[in-house]
Amino acid sequence: MAKTPPPQRVLIFPLPLQGPVNSMLKLAELLCLGGLHVTFLVTDHIDARLRRYSNVQTRFQSYPGFRLQAISDGLPENHPRGDKFLEVFESMKVYTKPLFKELLQSGGGDRISCVIADGGLGFPLDVAEDVGIPLFIVRTISAACLWVFFCLPQLIQSGELPFTGDDDLDVRVKSVPGMERFLRRRDLPSFCRSGNVADPNIELYKGESTNNPRAAGLILNTFEELESPILSHMCGVCPNIYTIGPLHAHLKSKLAATGASLPDFSNSLWEEDRFCLVWLDSQPHKSVLYVSFGSLATVTRDQLMEFWHGLVNSGQRFLWVIRHDSVAGESRVPMELLQGSEERGFIVDWAPQEEVLAHPAVGGFLTHSGWNSTLESVYAGVPMICWPYFLDQQVNSRLVEEEWKLGFDMKDTCDRSVIEETVRNLMEVRKDEFQRNAAQMASSAKTSLGDGGSSFSHLERLIQDIKAKSV
Ligand code: UDP
């Protein structure tokens, strides 16, 4: 009797950053649940952190087809990767690319039949084409920001780019179809302000509109109902799009449907302070503002003090994540400056964010508008105050305020009185309105994940297509 062939093996290759690793591990598990084998490829640096701080190894024991595999990024161990990730990408293009090609050819012991790689890496598409393995691009930014990247050539051609931070940033941008109504210069990705059309970031992202259509499909961590006007424009350039987000919630929903009982998923690259959940347990319903600027953003000492005074003067309770490396140019956070509101404020180095946002005591999120944080907040039904730091965050924060009416966009301002007033507005004055809008959006996210919902159906289609296209 003929032997049944083993399930197809997909190699997933995320960008070596917390946000993308986080969401793509969830995608990995969803594919394992869909009957595929998965090799999860990360750089040595990320591999070491995952093995130290996350429970990926124990979590994936339930999936015998899962492998965590490491590849070198070509940089010395002590390189400050978090601060200088353009250097990481540059090094990977030169050093990791040939190693990746070898791996695809040898499979590291397994036969790789399909690749899912972060489009931000660039080179995996060339390599996969070269060795004849189908590749799906995944992007862990918003569809809106990706669409802006697609439109960079038109923005340059129309003369809307370049501009500088000294130009009038409130001028409307016309060359991004579907976003003409609300997009201003200040809402474009931060690198657009460089005043230089040859800026390395502009160069890096200009190729998106030509690269993405070359892939077998484009996988996005979003859901149709959240970004449908943009998605309908994007489909014109890149017809095969799978919107399967919010991934963190999609996984929970699939696991609940299978009745599987697995250890909690912690895929942090830092140690989580779980005591803040105990502190939250003792706080009133929707009374706490959660404050976090993600894994990469830094603030100056002055900005730290503006936030501190703004939060304290607002009179609201807050839980604030201040990473030990989050004050630019300082090796430690000057905690001695942040004294005097201990009964209302709680500071941690790193929090279990998804659980924090789902906690009934949390009523608002002051965020840097990273895409994962934004989606996690949308799903949890938590209104936001946005203080975007860079890249896609400038676009995301505009959507939060103008398109979705889920809170305030505080970009380009860091002033204690503005912070104080904005926090009061979100948590008190306009609380009901924002809570209502956030609850509606959260409900539409949940519907998209349910049987027959948009993200549910796109994932089914993705798994079928991977199985059909695999070589
Ligand atoms: N995160 C976390 N604990 C924290 C802060 C952030 O677990 O204290 C997680 C958060 O849930 C999200 C990711 O780190 O999944 C940050 O990704 P995002 O895209 O929001 O921002 P980035 O860190 O890439 O700027």
Boltz pocket constraint, residues with backbone or C-beta under 6 A from the ligand:
constraints:
  - pocket:
      binder: B
      contacts: [[A, 17], [A, 18], [A, 19], [A, 20], [A, 22], [A, 140], [A, 268], [A, 292], [A, 293], [A, 294], [A, 295], [A, 296], [A, 297], [A, 321], [A, 349], [A, 350], [A, 351], [A, 352], [A, 353], [A, 354], [A, 369], [A, 370], [A, 371], [A, 372], [A, 373], [A, 374], [A, 376]]
      max_distance: 6.0
